[in-house]
Amino acid sequence: MADPNGFLKHARTEPAKRPAGERTADWHEVYAEVEPKVREDQVRTQATRCMDCGIPFCHSGSAGCPLGNLIPEWNDLVRRGDWAQAGDRLHGTNNFPEFTGRLCPAPCESACVLAISPLSGGAVAIKRVEQAIADQVWEMGTVGPNPPSVHSGKKVAVVGSGPAGLAAAQQLTRAGHEVTVYERDDRLGGLLRYGIPEFKMEKRVLDRRLSQLRAEGTKFITNCEVGADLTVEQLRAEFDAVVLAVGALRGRDAPDIPGRNLAGVHLAMEHLVPANKFCEGDGPTHIDAAGKHVVIIGGGDTAADCLGTAHRQGAAGVLQLDQYPMPPTTRDEDRSPWPVWPVVLHTYPAHDEGGERKFAVAVEEFVDNGEGQVRAVRLRKVRVEKDAEGRRAVIPVSAEVEELPCDLALLAIGFEGVEHMPLLPGLGIELNKRGSISCGSDWQTDAPGVFVCGDAHRGASLVVWAIAEGRSAAHAVDTYLTGASTLPSPVRPNLVPLAVR
């Protein structure tokens, strides 16, 4: 059994990062490489802090991990040094733990019982243990293809190769169906490939997993816009079921800000995608922060990705703006009590690399240099109010306007939903008021035999939710094709994280 006193014996420690000056000079992952034996010892110590709680909120679908990862079980296996068994237990609920171990913000940790009080020393370092297990079993050579022993004769098309699409494809292939994944980009991975910077996850990690999927029998077709290059009629004629995992990449814009149309003002993804293509060897980006004063509008993950990218491109300076007040550094029990996701100041590794943050401010105007290029931003202090229906209003609270230099402005203010594409009207599917694709309790859309999962259904969300929905949609498709399924279904379409209203 677990050591109930482990958290009293050992402090929570974070993995070591490479020095900021070193890591901003390249695109490799932020965290320092550690000798395998040293990593094993460090992570086993961290896993020992897990108490194997009687009610483990860490893998509660509403408060912790929507995949239902059996966290106390693989923590104890790591504590005992049984890495192979820990890897099997982890892969039993998560197709891609090397993705979530690097990219997920770890709602499991905020729901950990040790997160109730700072006197405990902090939550178990679950995310660190998860990544270590995944990397360890790959290095041991125990992760291999798991092809089906029986084939159903049914064919399934998965549209989109992000984490939701890949999870659905792997589950359905292993269930014996013939699966083809269609990707409109030139390379596979969706946001994993072109949205996540190399310094957060090197693409060799993605390519390694794609090789496993190919070896299991999943087929991939790139540079194909389904609904255009492959018509809806062809899609329907060739496949018995379709899974839509097309993401929610329609970026939220701010067209009402004067000067929005100036050169040098871009949506965040217009900056991140070519930067990732540069790392793939496709040549220089056309939106480069080198030598520029960069202003990033937004306070979330995408803004931090732009921040780290600007550092590596050699920006002269970076300013990040947030309309909301600076959050507290510790959990406010009245505002976000355990085990809900805490409203606290999130500091990403990119913030340690430089730049400045301003809170409770908004851009009033992008200033023209006289030649159609942005040269500055004008800021005003604001507060954000919401009406009874949740609509936001940004209210100026000061007449004072501050002007700061800006050669490149990046809007990282979220996503509005699924992009408009020819496939959806061809299938007779309309977006709902949230800009996403609705489905029934069986993940099936209004189009018979067409299912949806991931951000396309949920809206822009976490990688762990994408994988959970991909696995659940695969169960639904398998049931639709065969009448029953033994595939896991960790979440329901209407499940949402626990929150304080």
N, C-alpha and C positions, 0 to 999 in steps of 0.2 A: 504494500500500500504506500501512498505518498507520505512524505515527511510533513506532519502538520505544523512543525516548528521551523520548516525551511525558511520561511520569510523572516523569521527572527534571527536566523544565523547569517543570512546573505542579503546584501543590499541589491536593489535593482541597478543594473548597469546597462548603458547603451553601447552599441558597437562603435569602435573607433572610426572616425572619419579621417580621410587624408587631409593634410593642411590645405586651407582655402586657396592659397597662392598656387599650390601644385595642381589642385583639381580644376581650377578655372583655366589652366593652361592646356587642358585636353578635354576629351568628351567621355572619359571612362567613368565608371560608377563612383559615386561619392565616397563610399565606405572603403576603408583600407583592407587590403588582402591580408588574411591571417593564415598562418600555417595550420593545416587541418587538425593536428593534435591540440594546438592552442585553442582553436575554435571549439573543438569538442569539449575541452575542459571548461571553457567559459560558458558555453551554452548549457552543459549539464548542470552547472551551478545555478544558472537562471531558471532552468526547469524545476529544480529542487524547491524553488519558492512556491510552486503550485501546491495548494492544500487538498486538491481533489474534493471540492466542496460538495456537500450533500445536495444542494441545488445549484448547479453550475450555470450562472447567468451568462457566462462567456459564450456558450453555444446555444443561447436562446435566440430563436429566429427574430423575435421582436425587439430585443434589447442588445443582443450580441451578434454572433455570426449567423447570417441567414443560410449558410451552407450546412449548418448543424455540425461543424467540425468537432470531433470528439476530443477537445483540447486537453482535459485532464488526463485522458488515456495516453495520448502521445507525449505529453509532458513527463509522465511517469516512466514511459519506455525510454525516453531520452535520459532521464535521471539515472536509469539502470544501465545505460550504454547500449541499448538494443535499437540501433539506428534502423536496421532493415525492417523490423516490425513496426517501428514508429512511422517509417515511410509508407508501409502498407496501410496502416490505419489512417494516415493523413490522406493518401490517394483514394481511400474508400469514400471520402466525402467531397474531395476537391480535385478536379482534373488538373489544375495548374497551380499548385502551391508556390512554385517559384515566381509566379506573377503576383499573387496576393501577398507573399512574403516581402516583396519589394514595393508594391504599389498601393496596397489597401491601407487606409488610415486607421485600421484596427478598432472597429467598434467593440470587438471582443475584449480589448483591454479596458475601455471605459466602463464595460459591464462586469469586469472582474471584481470579485468580492473584496480583494485587497485595495481596490480603488475607492472604497467607501471612505476611508480616512487616510490622510497623509501620514499618520502615525505608523501605518503598516509598511511604509517605505515605497509605496506605489504598487501599481498593478504588476502582475507577472509579465515579463517581456515576451508575450505570446508571439508577436510578429517576428521577433528575432529568432525564436525557437523554430517557428514554421519555416522560415527561409533556410535556416541551417539544416533542418531535416531534408528539405527538397534538394539543396545543393549537395549534401552528403550522399544521398542515395544515387544521384546522377553520377557523382564521382566514383562511387562504389560499383557502378555498372549494373545496378539492380533494377533500373527503370528501362523497360523495353517495350516493344509493341505487344498489344493484347488483341490480336485479331479474333473475329468470331469463329466459332466452330460450326455454326449452322447459318445458312443464308436464307432470308425470307423471300427473296425474289421481288421485293418492293424497292422502289427508287424514291429517294428524298432529295430535294434541292434545298440548300441552305444559302440564303442571300445575305452576304456579309461575313467577314472573317475576323471580326473582333472577338473578345472573350466569350460573349454569349453564343455567337455562331459557332465558334470552335468547340465549346463545351457541348452544345447540342449535336454537332456533327460527330464528335468522338463517341458520345453515348449511343447514338443511333447506329453508327458503324459497328460498334461492339455488340449491339443487339442483333446484328445480322442483316441490316438494310444496306443497300447500295447508295452511298451519300456522295453528292457533288456539291462543293462549296464554290459559290461565285463571288468574285471580288472585283469591283470596278477599278481599283487602283492597280498600279503595275506590280505591286508586291503585296503579300498577304499580311494580315494582322490588324487592319483597321486602325483604331486609335493606339493600339499597342505598338504599331509600327511607326506611324507618322504623327501621333499626338503626344506620346510619352517621350520625353527627351532621352537621349542615350545615357546621360549621367544618372538617370533614375533606374533604367533597365537597359543594359546592353542587348542589342538585338540578336546576339548569338544565343541568348536565353530563349527567345521566341523561336528562332530557327531550329534549335535543338528539339523543341516540342513539336514543331511542324513536321520534322522528319519522322517522329514517332507516329503521328497521325497518318502520314503517307504510307508508312510500313504496315499500318493496320488495315489500310484499304480505302481511306478517304481520298477522294479525288478533288483537285483544286483547279479552278480556271480563273485567271486574272485578266485584267483589261476588258472586262465584260460588264456592261451596264444592262442588268436584267430589266426587261421592259422596252429596250431599244435594240441593243446588239443581239440579245435573245428575246424574242417577242413573248408576250403573255400566252399566245396560242401555242407556241413551241414549248414553253414551260409547262403548260397544262397537259399537253399531249405526251410529254416525255416522263413526267414525274407523278407519283401517286400522292405525294404530299409536299408542301412547301413550308419552310420556316423563314420568317422575315426577322433578320437580326441586323437591320440597316442602321442602327444607331440613332442618335438625336443630335446631329451636327449642325443644325441651323443656328448660327451664332446670334446672340442678342446684340443688337446694334443701338446706337444713340443718335439717330438721324436729326434730332431736334437741336443738338448742340451746334451753335454757329461755328463754321469752319470744319465740320465733320468731313466734308468732301475734299479737304486739302490733301496734297501729296504728303505722305509720311504718317497718315492716320489710318490704322489698319485694325481689323479684327485679329484676335490673338492667334487663331489657327492659320491666318495668312502669314504669320511669322514662324510658327512652330513647324508647320509641314515642310517648307523648304529647308529649314535648318536640319530637320531629320533626314531629308533627302541628301543634303550635303554630307552627313555622316555615313550615308549609304554609298557615297562615291559619285553622286550625280552632278557634282560641280558646285560652284558658289551660289549662295542664295541671293535673290534679288531684293530681299528685305534684310539688311545687315545692320546691326547696332554698332559696328566698329566706329569708334571715335565720336559717337553721338550721345546727346543728352536724351535719355529714354524715359518716358512717363508711361507707367502701367496703371490702368484703371481697373480695379477689382482686387479682392482680397483672398481669393480661394486658391485651389490647387493649380488651375490654369495660369493664374497670375504668377504664382511661384515658379512655374515651368518657364514662363517668359523671362522672369528675373534671372534664373540660372543660365538660360540661353544667352541673354544679353551680356552677362558677365563673361561668358566664354567667347563671345564674339568681339569682346574688347570695348564695351561701351565706356564713354567718358564719365558717365554718371547715370544712376538709375533711381527714379523716384516712383514709389508705389502708393496709390491713392485708394482709400476706402471711405465710402459714404457713412459708414457706421462708426460709433465711438469705439475707442480701443477697448477690447474685451478684457476682463480680469485675467490674471495669470493662474488663478486657482478656481476650482469649481464653486459656483454660487449655488448653494443648496436650494434656495428659493426659486432661482431661475431655471436651473437644470439639475435637479436632484439625481443622485445615483438611482438606477443604472442607465439613465438616458445619456445620449451623446452630450458631453459638456460644452457649454458656451464659454470657451477660454481662448486666449491668444495663442494661435497656432504659429509656431516659428519653424520654418522649413530650413533644410541645410542651405538653400540659396540665400537666405537672409544672413547667414554667417559669413557670406562671401562679399558683402558690401551692399551699398544702396541705402536708401532712406524710406521710411514709411510715414505717411500722414493719414490721420483718421478724422472722421467727421468733416470731410471736405468733398467738394464736387467741382468738376470742370464747368466753368461758365462759358468759356470760349476757347477754341483753338485759333491762335493768332497767325495770320498770313505774313510771310516775309516780303510780300509785294510781288512775288513771282509764282504764287499758287502752292508754296511749300510751307508747312507748319514751322514756326520758329519759336513758339512759346505757348504756354497754357495759362489761362487766367482762372484762379481758384477762389472759391468762397466757402466759408464755413456753413455747414448745413446740419439739419436733423432729418431723420426719416420717420414718417408717420404712416400708419396703416389704418384704413377705414374698416368698417364692419365686415366687408367682403374680402379683406386681405389685400386690397389694392394699395400700392405704395405711393407716397408723395414725398418728394425731396424739397424741404422748405429751407430757404436761406435764413440764417440767424444773425448775419452781420452784413453791414454795408461795405466792409473792407474787402477789397479784391487784391489778391496776391498774384503777381506775374512771375513765372519761372521759365527758364529756357527749356525748349523741347524740340528736338529734331526728328524724333520718332515716337509716336503715341500708339499704344496697343490697348484695345478694348477687350478685357478679360472679364466680362460681366455676366457670363453664363450662356446658356443655350435655350432656344425657344422651342425646340422639338425636332421632329423628323424633317429632313430636307424634302422639298417638293421634287418628285421624281416620276417618270412616266409609268413605272410599275404599279403604283397604288391605284390611280384611276383605271388602269387597264384591268386590275383585279376587282374593281368596284369598291375599293376601300377609301373611306374619308377619314381625315385626321379629326380627333376630338378637340375640345376646346383647350386642352393642355398641349396640343400640337403633337400628340403621340397616337399610337394605334391601339384601339380598344380590343378586348377579347372577352370571351366567356370564361367560365370556371375551368374549362378544359384547354385554355390558351389558344383556342381557335377564334379567328377573326370572323367578320361577317361574310367573308369569302369561304365557302366550304373547302376543307382540306388545306387551308392556309393558316398557319400558326404564327405567333409573334413572341419575341422574348427580348430581354435586355433593355437598353436605353430606348429602343424604338417603342416599347410598351410602357416603361416606367418613367421615361424622361431621363435626362443626364443624371447618372448615379454612380455608385461605387463598383469597382471591378468585381468585388465579391458578390454583389447583387446580380451582376451580369452573368456570372458563372452559375449562380443558383437558379436563375430563371432559365438559362440554357439547359440545365439538367432537368428542370421540371417540364419544360416544353418538350424535351426528348421523350419523357415518360408519356406525355399526352399523345405525341405523334405515334409512338410505338403502340399505344392502346388503340388509337384510331385505325392503324394498319392491321393489327393482329387480333384485336378484341380484348387483350389484357397485356399487362407489362409488369416485369419485375424490376425495372429501372427505378432508381430513387427519384422522389419528387419533393425536394426540401422546402419549397415555398409555394404559396397560392398566389394567384394574380392580384388579389386585393390586399395582400399582407404589406403593412407599412411599419417602419421602425417605431418603437415606443418613443413618444414625445410628450412634452408638457404643452398644452394648448392655452 
